[in-house]
Amino acid sequence: MALLERIHCPGDLRALPESALPDLASEIRARLIDSVTQTGGHLGPNLGVVELTIALHRVFDSPHDALVWDTGHQAYVHKMLTGRWAALDSLRQEGGLSGYPSRSESAHDIVENSHASTALSYADGLAKAFAIGGRPDRAVVAVVGDGSLTGGMAWEALNNIAAAPERPIVVVLNDNGRSYAPTAGAVGRHLAALRDGPAASVFEQLGLAYLGPVDGHDAAAVEVALRKARSLGTPVVVHCLTRKGLGHAPAEQDEADRMHTVGPAGPSSGKRSWTSVFGAEMVALGAARPDVVAISAAMLGPTGLQAFADAYPSRAFDVGIAEQHAVTSAAGLATGGLHPVVCVYSTFLNRALDQVLMDVALHRLPVTFVLDRAGVTGSDGPSHHGMWDLSLLGMVPGMRVAAPRDGDQLKLLLREAVDHHGPAALRFPKADVGPALAAVGQLGTADVLRWGPGLGGQRGATAPGGVWRGQSAGEVPASGVAPAAGSAPEGVLVLAIGPLGAAALAAAERLAVPVTVADPRWLLPVDPELVAAAAAYRLVVTVEDNGAHGGYGDAVSRALRKAGSGVPVRSLALPQRFLAHGSRSAILKARGLDSESIAAAVRRELPLA
């Protein structure tokens, strides 16, 4: 019987003789490679922590002892050793294992931690709770990657941990010299010096005990170090040296990120991703605008900025996992006369809202935020769905937010954002770019993708507060025209953001009432001409992949109320709760954002539709 198949809880692991550990590590790596290359997921980080995780679960008694992972994407081995190895083939699949620790999966998952630099703060709080509760027998362990130490929150926590020598916390520093790419800045240089030989560590200078460096791929050696750390009874850093991707030649030879993430097995779609379209346009924009600079938080490659960095190395800045610093540094660049483009995943901008608000917007600075992975991201699950950005950015005075529906619009809107003399944001999903959707007219700055057939009036007629504008003066589109000013409201106006325009067009074809479909392009603030145009319709439907509260639909409703319009608004958006992982298309359909659901929503409002 294979060793891994005998492990249903950490107690089974502790029952194994030390001599069996190398074979167990080999089995775990084989299982990781076989499963993760099929399902997709974080392969490189987990290959690098096999022996480290074995040692952790032999020394500490989870969940009695609290193990907190920073970040959670290195916890696949932890899942396997806590009884979930048989379900690894379901990783990141709908209804299967999460790609991060999940409290609903196991009592061993203390924290659903998938954003970096937070584990030490959790550990500080847990240690305080155990001390107050009279439970000194419960150890607290934080597993922290070296890349996470570039985040300021980690040092805020260390400042408090080191100040309380009576509260023991074991900080396991998993040092592989990288986050996605090599660890940025002085932290990386300091850890490299510690690897090379005896040197006073910054941890000791803060007052923490320090053990290491230890070979993180020698389970027995790590076990010895961890037992010593536990016995000290004081906060201690155990410095373990590991190699990301160890045991899988393609990962070890991948200079970019050691196969940090891999896609699921299967043929390539052959289509362009939103990220790749953005990356190519940034290079072109850099050639046209010498004042444009780019900032990434440890993600030059994943956000599409690597080509820009290669073309203009002095104008690209990887600040490490430090989104707050990235935004305020961008404010400094803008104050200095440059135009910074800050590229982060949508969900990570949440971490820097204060900086966006007080350091950029308050000073009305020209900073462009590019939000990759906006909306439903799919397999990464609740912590990574970019469903908060419209709600948060809608609170920021002077902020403009755009969502492109296709690749051509992405290029155009990026340039419009950079031309704006103030803060602007551009959001797009983790997906392939669909076919271009041509505009057949405009309503203010919005592009009309379809006029409702049979609506009365003439092109060029003046609407209250605005003008209906077509592709050319007097031209009447074959699919219909705008409603005449002053006529009785009729038909439906569907405002679908970004790539959801395609689903809205398909929904319009299913309906028996005249439906005009428009792409707002610039979502926030809502265009007054679009508000005036909406008054001529019987119903306005907004479609967005953002949370319902404070999103685009709410903004449109407020704008219509302010204008005194009584037209009803039906907002189709994501429910205001954390959504589980699954495919993007399945999640959108389940949440009412596919063509059938959009059509059904209109019929509920207008039964004869």
URURHU-V651774 format. One record per backbone hydrogen bond with DSSP energy under -1.0 kcal/mol. CO is the residue of the C=O (numbers start at 1). NH is the residue of the N-H. Records with the same first field share a line. If there is no record, write none. Layout:
CO = NH + NH
This chain:
3 = 6
4 = 7
9 = 12
10 = 14
11 = 15
13 = 16
17 = 20
18 = 21
20 = 24
21 = 25
22 = 26
23 = 27
24 = 28
25 = 29
26 = 30
27 = 31
28 = 32
29 = 33
30 = 34
31 = 35
32 = 36
33 = 37
35 = 38 + 39
36 = 40
38 = 265
41 = 43 + 262
43 = 47
44 = 48 + 245
46 = 49
49 = 53
50 = 54
51 = 55
52 = 56
53 = 57
55 = 59
56 = 60
60 = 62
61 = 65
66 = 141
68 = 143
70 = 145
71 = 74
72 = 75
75 = 79
76 = 80
77 = 81
79 = 84
85 = 88
87 = 90
88 = 91
90 = 93
93 = 96
97 = 92
102 = 105 + 106
106 = 109
108 = 110
111 = 113
113 = 72
118 = 122
119 = 123
120 = 124
121 = 125
122 = 126
123 = 127
124 = 128
125 = 129
126 = 130
127 = 131
128 = 132
129 = 133
130 = 135
131 = 134
135 = 138
139 = 66
140 = 170
141 = 68
142 = 172
143 = 70
144 = 174
146 = 149
147 = 150
148 = 151
151 = 154
152 = 156
153 = 157
154 = 158
155 = 159
157 = 161
158 = 162
161 = 164
164 = 167
169 = 236
170 = 142
171 = 238
172 = 144
173 = 175 + 240
174 = 146
175 = 242
177 = 183
181 = 179
185 = 189
186 = 190
187 = 191
188 = 192
189 = 193
190 = 194
191 = 195
192 = 196
201 = 205
202 = 206
203 = 208
209 = 237
211 = 239
214 = 241
215 = 218
218 = 222
219 = 223
220 = 224
221 = 225
222 = 226
223 = 227
224 = 228
225 = 229
226 = 230
227 = 231
228 = 232
235 = 209
236 = 171
237 = 211
238 = 173
239 = 214
240 = 175
241 = 216
243 = 246
245 = 248
248 = 251 + 252
249 = 253
251 = 254
253 = 255
254 = 258
259 = 44
262 = 41
272 = 433
273 = 277
274 = 278
275 = 279
276 = 280
277 = 281
278 = 282
279 = 283
280 = 284
281 = 285
282 = 286
283 = 287
284 = 288
285 = 289
289 = 292
291 = 339
293 = 341
294 = 317
295 = 343
296 = 319
299 = 303
300 = 305 + 306
301 = 304
305 = 309
306 = 310
307 = 311
308 = 312
312 = 315
315 = 294
317 = 296
320 = 322
322 = 326
323 = 327
324 = 328
325 = 329
326 = 330
327 = 331
328 = 332
329 = 333
330 = 334
331 = 335
332 = 336
333 = 338
334 = 337
339 = 293
340 = 368
341 = 295
342 = 370
344 = 372
345 = 348
346 = 349
349 = 352
350 = 353
352 = 356
353 = 357
354 = 358
355 = 359 + 360
356 = 361
357 = 362
360 = 365
361 = 364
365 = 367
367 = 424
368 = 342
369 = 426
370 = 344
371 = 428
372 = 346
375 = 386
378 = 381
381 = 384 + 385
385 = 387
386 = 375
387 = 547
388 = 392
389 = 393
390 = 394
392 = 395
393 = 396
396 = 399
400 = 425
401 = 523 + 524
402 = 427
406 = 410
407 = 411
408 = 412
409 = 413
410 = 414
411 = 415
412 = 416
413 = 417
414 = 418
415 = 419
420 = 422
423 = 400
424 = 369
425 = 402
426 = 371
428 = 374
429 = 431
431 = 274
441 = 448
442 = 469
443 = 446
446 = 443
447 = 519
448 = 440
450 = 517
452 = 455
458 = 461
461 = 468
463 = 466
466 = 463
469 = 442
472 = 475
477 = 480
484 = 487
491 = 538 + 539
492 = 516
493 = 541
494 = 518
495 = 543
497 = 500
498 = 501
499 = 502
500 = 504
501 = 505
502 = 506
503 = 507
504 = 508
505 = 509
507 = 510
508 = 511
514 = 492
516 = 494
517 = 449 + 450
518 = 496
519 = 447
520 = 522
521 = 403
524 = 401
527 = 531
528 = 532
529 = 533
530 = 534
533 = 536
534 = 537
536 = 490
539 = 493
540 = 570
541 = 495
542 = 572
543 = 497
546 = 574
551 = 555
552 = 556
553 = 557
554 = 558
555 = 559
556 = 560
557 = 561
558 = 562
559 = 563
560 = 565
561 = 564
568 = 540
570 = 542
572 = 544
574 = 548
575 = 577
583 = 587
584 = 588
585 = 589
586 = 590
587 = 591
588 = 593
589 = 592
594 = 598
595 = 599
596 = 600
597 = 601
598 = 602
599 = 603
600 = 604
601 = 605
602 = 606
606 = 609
609 = 512
